[in-house]
Amino acid sequence: MNKTAEQVAQMATNALLYEVNLYPKPGLVDPIDNGAHHDMDVNTFIRSATALTPSFYQFTLSGLTFSKTAPLTELFETVRRIGQQAEKDMFAATLGINTHKGAIFSFALFCAGIGYTLNTEKTILPQWTEQLTTKTFQTIQAMTIHLDQDFQNLDTKPNLTYGEKLYLDYGIKGIRGEAASGYPALQTVGLPFMRQTQEVALQQRLLDLFLTLLVNTTDSNIIHRSNLATLTAVQKDAAALIAKGGAQKLGRQPFDAMNQAFVKLNISPGGTADLIAASVFFGFLEQLF
């Protein structure tokens, strides 16, 4: 077993566990309630996250051992195959419930990119820096440069995925576009927030991260469950809470109220949840906790 790959895999699993353990998380599964979900609870997420640890290990190892001279699109194909097994492991652990499919896609890229960066920069995990995080996102861009091709000639395609319909309807590229751009939501929103709030208590810090990500990114899962107008309204409400001081000043009551509203409207900001987990993951790497 590779010790570095083991450590990165454990960080990835822990990041998913930190996310599901955060409460009160409007519309999302947490230890208090199931949000807008009726087929899963916090234990479903725990089973899923722990079942994914071996795949996180393999994603990282693939980056650590990948040839420095081969095209990085080949590394994408390698982790895509591992990801297919990861999805099977998730569904086996959850009895067929999709808890982390989006996270598997992103964490496959994160782990492989981190492994590749460690290898090419000839460094070790305890010496990880913000600059290495930036290099990892550059690696991910190179790995996924071909993903923009997925949005070409969609008007002639007979059966569209939800992501493809989202692009045709709104011009939103979703998680594939986010990856091909090097995860700007993390580089410009999530991680700067994490770096600037290291003195804030963890629960308040992550609840305010939730609001910040919700306001400043496009959560396609909200659009999928409702529409773009609902997302805009939700973002306006979240911005108002930030302006009033967020969790640090207002406590949990506004989040409880928002959760009730989200449940009533069947809103689940799953994209925001994945970005919280990703921010925590890179926070572990940069020792921001």
C-alpha positions in Angstrom: 0.0 0.0 0.0 1.2 3.5 -0.8 1.1 5.6 2.4 0.6 8.9 0.5 -2.4 7.5 -1.4 -3.8 6.2 1.8 -3.6 9.6 3.5 -5.2 11.4 0.6 -8.0 8.8 0.4 -8.7 9.3 4.1 -8.8 13.1 3.7 -11.3 12.7 0.9 -13.5 10.4 2.9 -13.3 12.7 5.9 -14.3 15.7 3.7 -17.5 13.9 2.7 -18.2 13.0 6.3 -17.6 16.6 7.5 -20.1 17.8 4.8 -22.9 15.4 5.8 -22.2 16.1 9.5 -22.8 19.8 9.1 -26.1 21.1 10.4 -28.6 22.6 10.0 -28.0 22.4 6.3 -31.0 23.7 4.3 -32.5 21.1 2.0 -29.7 18.6 2.5 -29.2 15.5 4.6 -27.6 16.1 7.9 -27.6 14.5 11.4 -30.8 16.4 12.3 -33.1 15.6 9.3 -33.1 14.4 5.7 -33.8 17.8 4.1 -35.7 17.5 0.9 -34.7 13.8 0.5 -37.0 10.9 1.4 -34.8 7.9 0.4 -31.7 8.6 2.4 -30.4 9.7 5.8 -27.0 10.5 7.4 -26.2 6.8 7.8 -26.7 6.2 4.1 -24.1 8.9 3.5 -21.7 7.5 6.0 -21.9 4.0 4.4 -21.4 5.6 1.0 -18.4 7.8 2.0 -16.6 4.9 3.7 -17.2 2.6 0.7 -15.5 5.1 -1.6 -12.2 5.1 0.3 -10.6 2.3 -1.8 -11.5 4.2 -5.0 -10.1 7.5 -3.6 -6.9 5.5 -3.0 -6.8 4.2 -6.6 -7.5 7.7 -8.0 -4.6 9.1 -6.1 -2.3 6.2 -6.9 -3.1 6.6 -10.6 -1.9 10.2 -10.4 1.2 9.4 -8.4 2.3 6.8 -10.9 1.2 8.4 -14.1 3.9 9.1 -16.8 5.1 12.7 -16.8 5.3 12.6 -20.6 1.9 11.1 -21.4 -1.1 13.3 -22.3 -3.1 14.1 -19.2 -6.3 13.2 -21.0 -5.1 9.6 -20.6 -5.1 10.1 -16.9 -8.7 11.2 -17.1 -9.6 8.0 -18.9 -7.8 6.0 -16.2 -9.8 7.6 -13.4 -13.0 7.4 -15.4 -12.7 3.6 -15.4 -11.9 3.6 -11.6 -14.9 5.9 -11.2 -17.2 3.3 -12.8 -16.3 0.9 -10.1 -16.6 3.6 -7.4 -20.2 4.1 -8.5 -20.9 0.4 -8.2 -19.4 0.4 -4.7 -21.6 3.4 -3.7 -24.8 1.7 -5.0 -23.9 -1.5 -3.2 -23.3 0.3 0.1 -26.5 2.4 -0.2 -28.8 -0.3 -1.8 -29.1 1.6 -5.0 -29.4 5.2 -3.7 -27.3 7.9 -5.4 -25.6 9.8 -2.6 -22.2 10.8 -4.1 -22.3 10.3 -7.9 -21.4 14.0 -8.5 -18.7 13.9 -5.8 -17.2 10.8 -7.3 -16.6 12.7 -10.6 -14.9 15.6 -8.8 -13.0 13.7 -6.2 -11.6 11.4 -8.9 -10.1 14.5 -10.6 -9.0 16.0 -7.3 -7.2 12.8 -6.0 -5.6 12.1 -9.3 -4.5 15.7 -9.8 -3.0 15.8 -6.3 -1.1 12.6 -6.9 0.2 13.9 -10.2 1.2 17.2 -8.6 3.0 15.4 -5.8 4.9 13.3 -8.3 5.9 16.0 -10.7 6.7 18.6 -8.1 8.7 16.1 -6.1 7.2 17.0 -2.8 5.3 15.4 0.1 1.9 16.0 1.7 3.1 17.8 4.8 4.7 20.4 2.5 1.5 21.0 0.6 0.9 24.7 -0.2 -1.7 27.0 -1.9 0.6 27.1 -4.9 0.4 23.3 -5.2 -3.4 23.5 -5.0 -3.3 25.9 -8.0 -1.0 23.5 -9.9 -3.5 20.7 -9.2 -6.4 22.7 -10.7 -4.2 23.3 -13.8 -3.6 19.6 -14.1 -7.3 19.0 -13.9 -7.9 21.5 -16.7 -5.4 19.6 -18.8 -7.1 16.3 -17.9 -10.5 17.5 -18.9 -9.8 19.7 -21.8 -11.9 17.5 -24.1 -15.1 17.8 -22.0 -16.2 21.0 -23.7 -16.7 18.8 -26.8 -19.6 17.2 -25.0 -21.7 20.3 -25.6 -21.2 20.4 -29.4 -24.0 19.4 -31.8 -26.5 18.7 -29.0 -29.4 19.9 -31.1 -29.0 16.8 -33.3 -28.6 14.3 -30.4 -31.8 12.2 -29.8 -31.4 11.5 -26.0 -30.0 14.2 -23.8 -28.7 13.9 -20.3 -29.9 16.4 -17.7 -26.6 18.3 -17.9 -27.0 18.6 -21.7 -30.5 19.9 -21.4 -29.3 22.4 -18.8 -26.7 23.7 -21.3 -29.3 24.0 -24.1 -31.8 25.7 -21.9 -29.6 28.1 -19.9 -26.0 27.8 -21.3 -24.9 26.3 -18.0 -22.2 23.6 -18.4 -22.5 22.2 -14.9 -19.9 20.0 -13.3 -18.2 19.2 -16.6 -17.7 22.9 -17.4 -16.5 23.5 -13.9 -13.9 20.8 -14.2 -12.7 21.9 -17.7 -12.3 25.5 -16.3 -10.2 24.2 -13.3 -13.0 24.5 -10.7 -13.3 28.3 -10.5 -15.9 28.0 -7.8 -13.3 26.5 -5.6 -10.4 28.7 -6.7 -12.3 32.0 -6.4 -14.9 31.3 -3.8 -14.6 28.2 -1.6 -10.9 28.1 -0.9 -10.3 31.9 -0.4 -13.2 31.7 2.1 -11.5 28.8 3.9 -8.1 30.6 4.0 -9.6 33.8 5.4 -11.7 32.2 8.2 -9.3 29.9 10.0 -10.1 31.5 13.4 -13.9 30.9 13.1 -15.5 28.0 14.9 -15.9 25.0 12.6 -19.7 24.8 12.6 -20.2 28.5 12.0 -17.4 28.6 9.4 -18.9 25.8 7.3 -22.5 27.2 7.5 -21.2 30.5 6.3 -19.3 28.7 3.6 -22.6 27.1 2.6 -24.1 30.6 2.2 -21.1 32.0 0.3 -21.0 29.1 -2.2 -24.8 29.2 -2.7 -24.7 32.9 -3.5 -21.6 32.9 -5.7 -22.0 29.7 -7.8 -24.7 28.1 -10.0 -26.2 25.1 -8.2 -27.6 23.2 -11.1 -29.3 20.7 -8.7 -31.7 23.5 -7.6 -32.5 24.3 -11.2 -33.1 20.6 -11.9 -35.5 20.3 -9.0 -37.2 23.7 -9.6 -36.0 26.4 -12.1 -33.6 29.2 -12.6 -36.0 31.7 -10.9 -36.0 29.6 -7.8 -32.2 29.6 -7.7 -32.1 33.3 -8.1 -34.6 33.8 -5.2 -32.6 31.4 -3.0 -29.4 33.2 -3.7 -31.0 36.5 -2.8 -32.2 35.1 0.6 -28.7 33.7 1.3 -27.0 37.0 0.4 -29.3 38.7 2.9 -28.2 36.4 5.6 -24.6 37.0 4.8 -25.2 40.8 5.0 -26.7 40.3 8.5 -23.6 38.5 9.7 -24.3 34.9 8.7 -24.0 32.0 11.2 -21.5 33.9 13.3 -24.0 36.5 14.3 -27.4 35.0 13.6 -26.8 31.4 14.9 -28.7 28.5 13.5 -32.3 29.8 13.5 -32.2 31.3 10.0 -30.8 28.0 8.7 -33.6 26.1 10.3 -36.1 28.4 8.7 -34.4 28.1 5.3 -34.4 24.4 5.7 -38.2 24.4 6.2 -38.7 26.5 3.2 -36.4 24.3 1.0 -38.1 21.1 2.1 -41.5 22.6 1.3 -40.3 23.6 -2.2 -38.3 20.3 -2.7 -35.0 22.2 -3.0 -31.8 20.4 -2.5 -28.6 22.3 -3.2 -26.5 19.2 -3.9 -24.0 21.1 -6.0 -23.2 23.4 -3.0 -22.8 20.4 -0.8 -20.2 18.9 -3.1 -18.3 22.2 -3.1 -18.4 22.3 0.7 -16.8 18.8 0.8 -14.2 19.9 -1.8 -13.3 23.0 0.1 -12.9 21.0 3.2 -10.7 18.5 1.3 -8.3 21.1 0.1 -8.5 22.7 3.5 -7.1 19.5 5.0 -4.3 19.5 2.4 -3.4 23.2 3.1 -3.8 22.6 6.9 -6.5 25.2 7.2 -8.1 23.4 10.2 
